[in-house]
């Protein structure tokens, strides 16, 4: 999809500091968020996206990870 131009467009029922960026067909494509006002929420959203993207990855019991750090002498660096 080729986007010719984007427009920053405030919505009627908008939260202050959040703007939608629309394409030529007036479809919402991106969100611009004032980090000074909503930075904590943005961090939470990004954390959720990272968690969701790792859903299928293999996981390890914390005890196993701690033993590995201890065996390498790295436990004090990370805990």
Buried (B, 14 or more C-beta within 10 A) or exposed (E): EEEEEEEEEEEEEEEEEBBBBBBEEEEEBEEEBEEEEBEEEBEEEEEEEEEEEEEEEEEEEEEEEEEEBEEEEEEEEEE
